[in-house]
Amino acid sequence: MKWITRSHVHVDRVACPWLITRFVDSDAQFIFAPKSQVMELADKTCAIPFDTDGATLHHRGDRCTFDAIIEDYQLTDAALLRMAKVINAADSNRLDADPLAAGFEAIAVGYSLRFPDDLENIRHQFAVYDALYAWCRLDVAKGTP
């Protein structure tokens, strides 16, 4: 399936493709487009839009798109729910809401500087999100709140 979002990825627009690929659609193909063209291109390409104005999978109140995907696809993995706290805090610029948030904000900025091409960027960052997920699994197993 095709998925489309805004270009110039940052925390949520890396976390969401990671989540989609790992838990929703292992054959996902991602399209990145200018903000003003996402919804039009979604119609033309039959792609599912996310993290953009007008998309069903978008921020909901103080929750980011990563949270919306977890909710809509009924993902209940405790490590994903822990990971969502990190992603939400980093994406919503509430860096004090989770001790890992500032690090993920810094990582997002650094990767954007190193890899301005969105597909290349997410390809490199997926390993970082795999590592975060592994840490979240361990954190949940320890029973950390």
N, CA, C and O of each residue as an XYZ file, in Angstrom:
580
protein
N       0.829     -1.167      0.000
C       0.000      0.000      0.000
C       0.881      1.240      0.000
O       2.005      1.204      0.502
N       0.384      2.326     -0.555
C       1.110      3.587     -0.560
C       0.616      4.473      0.579
O      -0.570      4.503      0.908
N       1.562      5.188      1.163
C       1.296      6.112      2.258
C       1.966      7.438      1.893
O       3.048      7.446      1.305
N       1.333      8.544      2.238
C       1.889      9.845      1.872
C       1.819     10.817      3.039
O       0.866     10.818      3.818
N       2.855     11.645      3.138
C       2.913     12.673      4.171
C       3.743     13.849      3.666
O       4.217     13.868      2.530
N       3.898     14.816      4.544
C       4.667     16.018      4.209
C       6.157     15.699      4.123
O       6.666     14.833      4.834
N       6.826     16.401      3.257
C       8.276     16.253      3.125
C       8.985     16.929      4.299
O       8.354     17.575      5.136
N      10.286     16.770      4.341
C      11.142     17.294      5.414
C      10.774     16.634      6.742
O      10.309     17.289      7.675
N      10.994     15.326      6.800
C      10.575     14.530      7.953
C      11.222     15.011      9.248
O      12.329     15.549      9.272
N      10.477     14.788     10.311
C      10.949     15.071     11.657
C      10.481     13.907     12.527
O      10.175     12.846     11.984
N      10.414     14.048     13.803
C      10.170     12.922     14.719
C       8.948     12.087     14.322
O       9.081     10.889     14.073
N       7.777     12.692     14.260
C       6.543     11.937     13.990
C       6.533     11.357     12.582
O       6.012     10.262     12.371
N       7.098     12.071     11.621
C       7.097     11.591     10.230
C       8.230     10.613      9.946
O       8.393     10.169      8.810
N       9.001     10.278     10.950
C       9.913      9.127     10.886
C       9.302      7.992     11.706
O       9.290      6.839     11.276
N       8.801      8.330     12.878
C       8.203      7.318     13.757
C       7.012      6.636     13.091
O       6.837      5.424     13.221
N       6.194      7.405     12.382
C       5.004      6.815     11.750
C       5.367      5.813     10.650
O       4.836      4.702     10.651
N       6.254      6.165      9.713
C       6.654      5.138      8.737
C       7.276      3.905      9.397
O       7.063      2.780      8.947
N       8.041      4.124     10.459
C       8.607      2.978     11.187
C       7.472      2.108     11.730
O       7.478      0.890     11.547
N       6.500      2.733     12.397
C       5.375      2.006     12.984
C       4.559      1.293     11.912
O       4.186      0.132     12.079
N       4.287      1.980     10.829
C       3.515      1.394      9.729
C       4.234      0.168      9.171
O       3.627     -0.887      8.987
N       5.525      0.315      8.907
C       6.296     -0.785      8.320
C       6.417     -1.971      9.264
O       6.313     -3.121      8.837
N       6.635     -1.698     10.537
C       6.863     -2.772     11.497
C       5.584     -3.444     11.998
O       5.613     -4.620     12.359
N       4.440     -2.702     12.025
C       3.251     -3.243     12.682
C       1.960     -3.186     11.868
O       0.974     -3.815     12.251
N       1.940     -2.458     10.768
C       0.694     -2.275     10.025
C       0.786     -2.799      8.593
O      -0.103     -3.523      8.145
N       1.836     -2.448      7.877
C       1.950     -2.752      6.448
C       3.418     -2.969      6.100
O       4.140     -2.015      5.810
N       3.853     -4.218      6.129
C       5.275     -4.505      5.899
C       5.729     -4.208      4.472
O       6.930     -4.146      4.209
N       4.792     -4.024      3.557
C       5.136     -3.684      2.174
C       4.885     -2.211      1.861
O       4.801     -1.833      0.693
N       4.768     -1.396      2.871
C       4.440      0.024      2.691
C       5.443      0.723      1.776
O       6.649      0.478      1.828
N       4.901      1.595      0.943
C       5.702      2.481      0.098
C       5.361      3.906      0.533
O       4.187      4.253      0.661
N       6.381      4.727      0.759
C       6.154      6.067      1.271
C       6.437      7.125      0.218
O       7.406      7.056     -0.539
N       5.548      8.102      0.206
C       5.673      9.254     -0.681
C       5.751     10.476      0.216
O       4.979     10.606      1.166
N       6.684     11.373     -0.083
C       6.809     12.622      0.656
C       6.572     13.759     -0.325
O       7.139     13.780     -1.418
N       5.731     14.700      0.071
C       5.327     15.771     -0.832
C       5.245     17.086     -0.072
O       5.142     17.095      1.155
N       5.290     18.198     -0.802
C       5.078     19.489     -0.133
C       3.721     19.501      0.563
O       2.750     18.925      0.072
N       3.674     20.159      1.701
C       2.471     20.204      2.539
C       1.222     20.547      1.731
O       0.168     19.947      1.942
N       1.326     21.496      0.817
C       0.166     21.958      0.051
C      -0.324     20.944     -0.982
O      -1.405     21.114     -1.546
N       0.455     19.894     -1.235
C       0.106     18.925     -2.276
C      -0.253     17.540     -1.752
O      -0.676     16.681     -2.527
N      -0.094     17.309     -0.457
C      -0.260     15.960      0.087
C      -1.642     15.384     -0.198
O      -1.744     14.282     -0.736
N      -2.684     16.088      0.142
C      -4.035     15.534     -0.005
C      -4.403     15.323     -1.477
O      -5.049     14.330     -1.813
N      -4.008     16.225     -2.337
C      -4.270     16.069     -3.778
C      -3.524     14.851     -4.324
O      -4.091     14.051     -5.069
N      -2.262     14.717     -3.952
C      -1.478     13.566     -4.413
C      -1.978     12.259     -3.795
O      -1.879     11.200     -4.416
N      -2.504     12.330     -2.598
C      -3.080     11.131     -1.971
C      -4.223     10.611     -2.839
O      -4.327      9.407     -3.073
N      -5.076     11.506     -3.315
C      -6.182     11.109     -4.195
C      -5.671     10.535     -5.507
O      -6.165      9.508     -5.972
N      -4.686     11.190     -6.105
C      -4.156     10.762     -7.403
C      -3.424      9.423     -7.333
O      -3.464      8.639     -8.281
N      -2.760      9.165     -6.213
C      -1.938      7.952     -6.101
C      -2.597      6.852     -5.282
O      -2.025      5.776     -5.107
N      -3.800      7.118     -4.779
C      -4.504      6.175     -3.895
C      -3.665      5.835     -2.660
O      -3.665      4.700     -2.184
N      -2.957      6.837     -2.158
C      -2.118      6.659     -0.976
C      -2.886      7.102      0.266
O      -3.768      7.958      0.192
N      -2.545      6.518      1.391
C      -3.147      6.886      2.670
C      -2.361      8.070      3.238
O      -1.168      7.947      3.517
N      -3.023      9.209      3.409
C      -2.308     10.368      3.957
C      -2.178     10.267      5.478
O      -3.062      9.743      6.156
N      -1.063     10.779      5.999
C      -0.876     10.802      7.447
C      -0.024     12.002      7.835
O       0.773     12.506      7.044
N      -0.210     12.438      9.055
C       0.513     13.563      9.644
C       0.469     14.812      8.756
O       1.487     15.457      8.504
N      -0.732     15.126      8.298
C      -0.936     16.332      7.501
C      -2.371     16.804      7.674
O      -3.262     15.999      7.945
N      -2.598     18.085      7.522
C      -3.943     18.632      7.653
C      -4.909     17.928      6.708
O      -4.601     17.722      5.534
N      -6.074     17.561      7.226
C      -7.098     16.904      6.431
C      -7.041     15.390      6.467
O      -7.980     14.729      6.024
N      -5.972     14.834      6.979
C      -5.837     13.375      7.052
C      -6.512     12.842      8.314
O      -6.500     13.492      9.359
N      -7.093     11.662      8.202
C      -7.666     11.000      9.374
C      -6.568     10.657     10.371
O      -6.740     10.821     11.579
N      -5.444     10.181      9.856
C      -4.296      9.845     10.710
C      -3.454     11.102     10.894
O      -2.509     11.352     10.144
N      -3.812     11.876     11.894
C      -3.152     13.153     12.148
C      -3.208     13.424     13.649
O      -3.794     12.650     14.406
N      -2.610     14.504     14.062
C      -2.642     14.885     15.474
C      -4.085     14.986     15.951
O      -4.968     15.434     15.220
N      -4.302     14.568     17.173
C      -5.628     14.607     17.801
C      -5.458     15.224     19.177
O      -5.010     14.568     20.118
N      -5.815     16.475     19.278
C      -5.605     17.171     20.547
C      -4.127     17.228     20.848
O      -3.340     17.712     20.035
N      -3.741     16.730     22.026
C      -2.323     16.748     22.400
C      -1.599     15.447     22.029
O      -0.480     15.195     22.475
N      -2.250     14.641     21.218
C      -1.657     13.365     20.796
C      -1.165     13.490     19.344
O      -1.818     14.123     18.514
N      -0.031     12.893     19.053
C       0.545     12.998     17.708
C       0.028     11.875     16.799
O      -0.747     11.021     17.228
N       0.462     11.894     15.569
C      -0.005     10.918     14.578
C       0.405      9.496     14.943
O      -0.338      8.553     14.668
N       1.558      9.328     15.549
C       1.991      8.009     16.028
C       0.914      7.420     16.931
O       0.575      6.242     16.815
N       0.376      8.249     17.836
C      -0.711      7.825     18.729
C      -1.962      7.464     17.929
O      -2.634      6.480     18.235
N      -2.272      8.261     16.906
C      -3.470      8.018     16.090
C      -3.377      6.675     15.372
O      -4.371      5.955     15.280
N      -2.212      6.337     14.870
C      -2.031      5.054     14.185
C      -2.189      3.907     15.180
O      -2.849      2.910     14.885
N      -1.584      4.048     16.352
C      -1.734      3.025     17.385
C      -3.215      2.820     17.707
O      -3.682      1.686     17.813
N      -3.938      3.909     17.858
C      -5.361      3.834     18.189
C      -6.180      3.213     17.055
O      -6.943      2.274     17.281
N      -6.022      3.736     15.840
C      -6.856      3.283     14.720
C      -6.570      1.846     14.302
O      -7.468      1.150     13.828
N      -5.335      1.398     14.471
C      -4.990      0.026     14.104
C      -4.998     -0.904     15.311
O      -4.552     -2.049     15.229
N      -5.508     -0.404     16.430
C      -5.710     -1.185     17.646
C      -4.459     -1.953     18.069
O      -4.513     -3.145     18.372
N      -3.339     -1.245     18.081
C      -2.077     -1.835     18.507
C      -1.993     -1.717     20.022
O      -2.171     -0.632     20.577
N      -1.726     -2.817     20.680
C      -1.775     -2.843     22.143
C      -0.450     -3.222     22.795
O      -0.375     -3.333     24.019
N       0.573     -3.419     22.009
C       1.887     -3.788     22.525
C       2.342     -2.745     23.554
O       2.430     -1.558     23.239
N       2.626     -3.182     24.762
C       3.009     -2.272     25.842
C       4.263     -1.470     25.511
O       4.372     -0.307     25.900
N       5.207     -2.075     24.802
C       6.425     -1.352     24.427
C       6.102     -0.231     23.437
O       6.705      0.840     23.497
N       5.167     -0.467     22.539
C       4.746      0.602     21.612
C       4.087      1.750     22.370
O       4.299      2.919     22.047
N       3.296      1.416     23.368
C       2.642      2.455     24.157
C       3.678      3.266     24.935
O       3.528      4.478     25.086
N       4.721      2.609     25.426
C       5.823      3.325     26.083
C       6.558      4.199     25.073
O       6.899      5.345     25.367
N       6.799      3.662     23.895
C       7.480      4.392     22.835
C       6.675      5.625     22.424
O       7.245      6.673     22.120
N       5.363      5.496     22.417
C       4.492      6.612     22.044
C       4.699      7.804     22.972
O       4.583      8.951     22.539
N       5.001      7.550     24.234
C       5.253      8.650     25.167
C       6.484      9.446     24.755
O       6.492     10.675     24.827
N       7.520      8.741     24.323
C       8.749      9.398     23.873
C       8.468     10.200     22.603
O       8.827     11.374     22.510
N       7.831      9.565     21.638
C       7.562     10.204     20.351
C       6.673     11.425     20.535
O       6.943     12.484     19.968
N       5.613     11.281     21.326
C       4.698     12.397     21.544
C       5.415     13.574     22.191
O       5.254     14.712     21.749
N       6.197     13.321     23.219
C       6.904     14.402     23.914
C       7.899     15.094     22.986
O       8.001     16.321     22.989
N       8.628     14.319     22.199
C       9.605     14.910     21.277
C       8.921     15.674     20.144
O       9.367     16.754     19.759
N       7.845     15.111     19.617
C       7.171     15.737     18.474
C       6.393     16.984     18.870
O       6.285     17.926     18.085
N       5.861     16.995     20.059
C       5.023     18.119     20.491
C       5.826     19.194     21.232
O       5.258     20.135     21.786
N       7.135     19.040     21.231
C       8.035     20.003     21.869
C       7.748     20.146     23.376
O       7.897     21.220     23.958
N       7.335     19.033     23.977
C       7.169     18.969     25.427
C       8.298     18.085     25.957
O       8.061     17.019     26.526
N       9.512     18.548     25.758
C      10.687     17.732     26.014
C      10.827     17.309     27.468
O      11.538     16.350     27.768
N      10.158     18.009     28.372
C      10.218     17.629     29.781
C       9.225     16.522     30.132
O       9.227     16.030     31.260
N       8.381     16.126     29.185
C       7.356     15.108     29.454
C       7.905     13.684     29.467
O       7.268     12.777     30.003
N       9.076     13.486     28.881
C       9.705     12.157     28.898
C      11.214     12.348     28.871
O      11.707     13.190     28.121
N      11.963     11.588     29.671
C      13.411     11.785     29.741
C      14.155     11.508     28.435
O      15.292     11.953     28.279
N      13.552     10.793     27.505
C      14.217     10.499     26.236
C      13.855     11.480     25.120
O      14.465     11.446     24.051
N      12.890     12.338     25.349
C      12.353     13.200     24.293
C      13.390     14.147     23.693
O      13.474     14.267     22.471
N      14.162     14.806     24.511
C      15.150     15.760     23.993
C      16.171     15.053     23.102
O      16.613     15.603     22.093
N      16.534     13.850     23.477
C      17.466     13.078     22.647
C      16.884     12.768     21.283
O      17.582     12.848     20.272
N      15.603     12.413     21.250
C      14.987     12.103     19.960
C      14.776     13.350     19.110
O      14.831     13.278     17.882
N      14.540     14.471     19.738
C      14.478     15.736     18.998
C      15.842     16.027     18.371
O      15.924     16.392     17.198
N      16.908     15.866     19.153
C      18.258     16.106     18.647
C      18.615     15.137     17.520
O      19.219     15.535     16.524
N      18.249     13.888     17.676
C      18.504     12.885     16.635
C      17.776     13.261     15.351
O      18.349     13.169     14.265
N      16.526     13.683     15.464
C      15.742     14.066     14.283
C      16.408     15.218     13.535
O      16.509     15.191     12.308
N      16.856     16.220     14.267
C      17.515     17.367     13.632
C      18.825     16.921     12.979
O      19.116     17.297     11.843
N      19.601     16.132     13.688
C      20.880     15.664     13.146
C      20.724     14.833     11.881
O      21.471     15.017     10.920
N      19.765     13.924     11.876
C      19.537     13.113     10.681
C      19.031     13.960      9.516
O      19.387     13.703      8.366
N      18.211     14.960      9.799
C      17.733     15.832      8.724
C      18.886     16.607      8.093
O      18.884     16.854      6.887
N      19.856     16.985      8.892
C      21.031     17.672      8.353
C      21.909     16.719      7.541
O      22.444     17.097      6.499
N      22.050     15.507      8.013
C      22.884     14.516      7.321
C      22.217     13.955      6.074
O      22.885     13.712      5.069
N      20.906     13.748      6.130
C      20.180     13.091      5.043
C      18.936     13.903      4.681
O      17.839     13.587      5.142
N      19.092     14.939      3.863
C      17.932     15.773      3.518
C      16.887     15.053      2.658
O      15.733     15.478      2.609
N      17.279     13.971      1.984
C      16.306     13.187      1.215
C      15.483     12.352      2.202
O      16.030     11.555      2.965
N      14.169     12.545      2.176
C      13.299     11.912      3.168
C      13.380     10.394      3.182
O      13.444      9.795      4.256
N      13.379      9.760      2.024
C      13.451      8.292      1.996
C      14.771      7.787      2.552
O      14.803      6.796      3.282
N      15.851      8.458      2.214
C      17.152      8.073      2.754
C      17.180      8.309      4.268
O      17.714      7.497      5.023
N      16.609      9.411      4.691
C      16.566      9.750      6.108
C      15.859      8.654      6.908
O      16.409      8.140      7.881
N      14.641      8.299      6.498
C      13.924      7.279      7.277
C      14.621      5.926      7.208
O      14.615      5.171      8.180
N      15.221      5.620      6.065
C      15.934      4.348      5.940
C      17.050      4.268      6.996
O      17.243      3.222      7.615
N      17.771      5.358      7.196
C      18.839      5.377      8.195
C      18.284      5.415      9.621
O      18.817      4.753     10.511
N      17.227      6.179      9.839
C      16.707      6.333     11.200
C      15.935      5.122     11.704
O      15.775      4.972     12.915
N      15.454      4.259     10.826
C      14.701      3.093     11.300
C      15.500      2.287     12.315
O      14.919      1.736     13.250
N      16.806      2.204     12.155
C      17.631      1.464     13.119
C      17.562      2.110     14.499
O      17.575      1.412     15.513
N      17.490      3.427     14.542
C      17.382      4.144     15.811
C      16.039      3.825     16.468
O      15.968      3.618     17.679
N      14.982      3.787     15.669
C      13.656      3.484     16.209
C      13.538      2.013     16.605
O      12.831      1.680     17.556
N      14.226      1.138     15.883
C      14.289     -0.267     16.311
C      14.951     -0.364     17.691
O      14.510     -1.123     18.554
N      16.013      0.419     17.878
C      16.715      0.412     19.166
C      15.830      0.987     20.275
O      15.805      0.456     21.385
N      15.106      2.068     19.979
C      14.195      2.624     20.975
C      13.130      1.599     21.354
O      12.815      1.428     22.531
N      12.581      0.921     20.354
C      11.560     -0.088     20.630
C      12.134     -1.208     21.512
O      11.468     -1.671     22.438
N      13.358     -1.639     21.226
C      13.999     -2.670     22.041
C      14.159     -2.184     23.485
O      13.913     -2.933     24.431
N      14.574     -0.923     23.642
C      14.713     -0.355     24.985
C      13.350     -0.293     25.676
O      13.241     -0.599     26.863
N      12.324      0.098     24.945
C      10.973      0.181     25.515
C      10.478     -1.195     25.959
O       9.799     -1.312     26.979
N      10.812     -2.224     25.204
C      10.445     -3.586     25.617
C      11.095     -3.931     26.951
O      10.459     -4.504     27.835
N      12.365     -3.575     27.082
C      13.086     -3.830     28.325
C      12.496     -2.981     29.463
O      12.302     -3.481     30.571
N      12.217     -1.721     29.194
C      11.664     -0.830     30.200
C      10.317     -1.337     30.717
O      10.053     -1.313     31.919
N       9.481     -1.787     29.805
C       8.168     -2.338     30.178
C       8.342     -3.632     30.989
O       7.630     -3.860     31.967
N       9.285     -4.463     30.575
C       9.517     -5.722     31.294
C       9.993     -5.471     32.731
O       9.693     -6.245     33.639
N      10.742     -4.374     32.919
C      11.202     -4.015     34.263
C      10.069     -3.471     35.124
O      10.167     -3.427     36.350
N       8.998     -3.060     34.463
C       7.870     -2.496     35.206
C       8.005     -1.025     35.514
O       7.331     -0.519     36.411
N       8.869     -0.319     34.784
C       9.038      1.124     34.992
C       7.765      1.830     34.544
O       7.261      1.556     33.455
N       7.236      2.732     35.364
C       5.982      3.430     34.989
C       6.159      4.359     33.811
O       5.202      5.008     33.387
